[in-house]
């Protein structure tokens, strides 16, 4: 399980293991009277977006949506444009 402020992600390698982790997490939430927002909960997915990154079975990857600006940017053509790019 990884937590960042109010976001949590529970990772596992097998479905049975994942169910065990979920039961443990739900027990902890119940014990300490914590609540989850059902509108923000997603269960049983193999990957998705989390904190601006893509989580997949391979691990954490770059979110392609965040790279559109850089990938569509044209190369600088002269010294002035290079200086502008570098700041």
C-alpha positions in Angstrom: 0.0 0.0 0.0 1.2 3.5 -0.8 -0.4 6.6 0.6 0.0 10.2 -0.5 -1.9 12.7 1.7 -5.5 11.4 1.0 -4.8 9.0 -1.9 -4.1 5.3 -1.4 -3.2 2.5 -3.7 -3.0 -1.1 -2.8 -0.8 -3.3 -5.0 -0.5 -7.0 -5.2 0.8 -9.7 -7.5 -2.2 -12.1 -7.3 -5.9 -11.7 -6.9 -6.1 -13.8 -3.7 -3.4 -11.7 -2.2 -5.2 -8.5 -3.2 -8.4 -9.6 -1.5 -6.4 -10.3 1.7 -4.9 -6.8 1.5 -8.3 -5.2 0.9 -9.9 -7.0 3.9 -7.0 -5.8 6.1 -7.3 -2.2 4.9 -11.1 -2.2 5.4 -10.7 -3.6 8.9 -8.3 -0.8 9.7 -10.6 1.8 8.3 -13.5 0.4 10.4 -11.4 0.1 13.5 -10.4 3.8 13.4 -13.8 5.1 12.0 -12.3 6.2 8.8 -14.4 6.6 5.7 -13.8 6.2 2.0 -15.4 8.3 -0.7 -17.1 5.7 -3.0 -17.0 8.1 -5.9 -13.2 8.0 -5.8 -12.8 4.3 -5.2 -11.8 1.9 -7.9 -11.2 -1.8 -7.2 -9.7 -4.7 -9.2 -8.0 -2.8 -12.0 -4.7 -3.8 -13.5 -3.6 -0.2 -13.9 -4.6 3.4 -14.2 -3.7 7.0 -13.5 -2.5 7.9 -10.0 -1.1 11.3 -9.0 -0.3 12.2 -12.6 1.5 8.9 -13.4 0.3 5.7 -15.1 0.4 2.5 -12.9 0.7 -0.7 -14.9 1.8 -4.3 -14.2 5.3 -3.1 -15.3 5.4 -0.4 -12.6 5.1 3.4 -12.6 5.3 5.0 -16.1 5.0 8.5 -17.5 1.5 9.6 -18.2 1.3 10.3 -22.0 -1.2 13.1 -21.4 1.5 15.1 -19.5 4.0 14.8 -22.4 1.8 16.2 -25.2 3.3 19.7 -25.0 6.9 18.5 -25.1 6.3 16.0 -27.9 4.4 18.5 -30.1 7.0 21.2 -29.6 9.1 22.1 -32.6 12.9 22.2 -32.5 14.5 25.6 -32.1 15.8 26.9 -35.4 18.2 29.6 -34.3 20.3 30.9 -31.3 17.5 33.2 -30.1 15.0 30.3 -30.0 17.5 28.1 -28.1 18.1 30.8 -25.6 14.3 31.3 -25.2 13.9 27.5 -24.7 16.7 27.3 -22.0 15.4 30.4 -20.2 
